[in-house]
Amino acid sequence: MSSEYGGTNTSKAAAVFRQGSPIFIFAGIFILMSVASPYFFAWNNFMNVLRQSAVIGILAMGQALVIMTAGIDLSVGSMMTLSGCLIAISSTAWGFHPVAAVLTGVAAAVLVGLINGFLTTKVRLYDFIATLGTRTTIDGVSLLITDGLPVSKIPTSITFIGGKAMGPGVPIASIVFIAIAIVAIIILGYTTFGRNVLAIGGNSEAARVSGVNITKTKIMAMSFCGLCSGIGGIVIVGRLNSANALMGTNMELSSIAAVVIGGTSINGGQGTMVGTIIGVLTMGVLQNGLELLNISSFWQKFILGLVIIAVVTLDTYRRKKMDSDRR
């Protein structure tokens, strides 16, 4: 009896470790950087981490929802760029009111999200191919509307969102990120749509038999991803105080990395928005700490790659362990 109970306790402890691994990873990196750099544990530096993490965090909220459906969106960085470029051009060269300019940029990103959803559900293209295609297309659109040149002199009524701080140095961009994160947490945890997202990712056929509208759910997830990307466009324009057609390069990869580090299974069906937030902060703390230690950007990419490989390996082990426990 004692061995049986001991085995149960061991399996429970292992389950807690697997589920809490994003927190353990974040805490480990946080403590390591606090010890390694005397400049890390400071209020201004923490605010800098939030400022640097805000854009990726906003994109990751949308990306997480898509990945939980067992999909992926390679166009988030390009949708963000399109939104930012449209906001910049329409508020300067086209003479739009700042509110109209912002709505134009965000609406364009949502439209691309809808197109991604249509291509993956109605045309039945693989998510990878569909979003890669839209990414390339809208990269071209961004280059065309900006003529390949940076756009500056954007109204301060737009740039303050991504470039200013309030109170004790809290970046407004981080407040936008927190607001979107709260909305995403509510959507995933407290709505039928959120439950359907996880059901589709876990077993799409079982979800279909249970009455879940897979087409509608996936289109909504892709559209929400577009919305997050559009809002990210507002923030990055303020952070750079300009816009250009290359400002979203590789951000789709960073958003995917944040989601995976946060404990969301790349195979879908498992994950939380809180975990994704932890993943975003883990990447932000790691990058910030390495910069404070004067580690070159080349080594930073190498180290981040190792972290991603380790986390995905842990996720694979976790899934296999859960499958064996069910048997």
C-alpha positions, 0 to 999 in steps of 0.5 A, a space after each residue: 500500500 505504501 509503495 502504491 501511495 508513494 507512486 501516486 505522490 510521485 506521479 502527482 509531483 511530476 504532473 505539477 512539475 510538468 504543468 508548472 515548467 514555464 514558471 520554473 524556467 522563468 524563475 530560474 532565468 530571473 534569479 540567474 540574471 539577478 545574480 549575474 548583473 548588478 543592474 538587472 534588479 532595478 525598477 527602470 530595468 523592469 520597465 525596460 523589459 516590459 517595454 521591449 516585451 510589449 509588441 511580442 506579447 501582443 502578437 503572442 496572445 493571438 498566436 497562442 489562440 491559433 496554435 491551440 487549435 493545432 494551427 500556426 500563423 506565420 503572418 503575424 509580423 507582416 500583419 503588424 507591419 501592414 497595420 503600422 505602415 497604413 497607420 503611418 501613411 494614412 495619417 501623414 501622406 493621405 491626410 486621415 484623422 489619427 483615429 481613422 488612420 488607426 482604424 484603417 491599419 487595424 481593420 486591414 490586419 483583421 481582414 488578413 486574419 479573416 483571409 487566413 481563416 478562409 484559406 485554411 478552412 474553406 480552401 483547406 490549405 495547410 496553415 503553414 502554406 496559407 499564412 506564408 502566402 499571405 505573409 509574402 503578399 502583404 509584405 509586398 503591399 507594405 513595400 508598395 505603400 511606403 515605396 520601401 522608405 521609412 515614414 516619419 512625422 507621425 502624429 504624437 496622438 498616435 505615437 504616444 501609445 507605444 512611445 510614452 510612459 505614465 506614472 512611475 515610468 510604466 510604459 503605455 505599451 505594457 498597459 496595452 499588452 496587459 489589457 489584451 492579455 486580460 481579454 485573451 484570458 477571458 476568451 480562452 477560460 470563460 467562453 464557449 469559443 475558448 473551450 472550442 479552441 482547445 477541443 479542436 486542438 485536442 481532437 478535431 474529429 471528436 470536437 466536430 462530432 460534439 457539435 463544434 463548428 470547426 470552420 467558424 472557430 478557426 476563422 474567429 481564432 485567425 481573426 483575433 490573431 489579426 486583431 492582435 497584430 493590428 494593435 501591435 502595429 499601433 504600438 511598434 509605430 510609437 516605439 520606433 516613432 516611424 514605420 517601415 516595411 521591414 519592422 516586423 521581420 522575424 517577429 512571427 518566430 518570436 511570437 511562436 517561441 514565446 507561446 511554446 516557452 509558455 507551455 502551450 503544446 505546438 500540437 494544439 489542445 493544451 495551453 493557457 494565456 497566463 503561460 504565454 505571458 510567462 513565456 513572453 516575460 521569459 524571453 524579455 528577461 533573457 534578452 535583457 539580461 544577456 544585453 546587460 552582460 554585453 553578450 553579443 546578439 549572435 550568442 543571444 540567438 544561439 542561447 534563445 534557440 537552445 532554450 526553445 529546443 529544451 522547452 519543446 523537448 520537455 513538451 514532447 516528454 510531457 505529452 508522451 508521459 500524459 499519454 502513457 498515464 492515460 493507458 
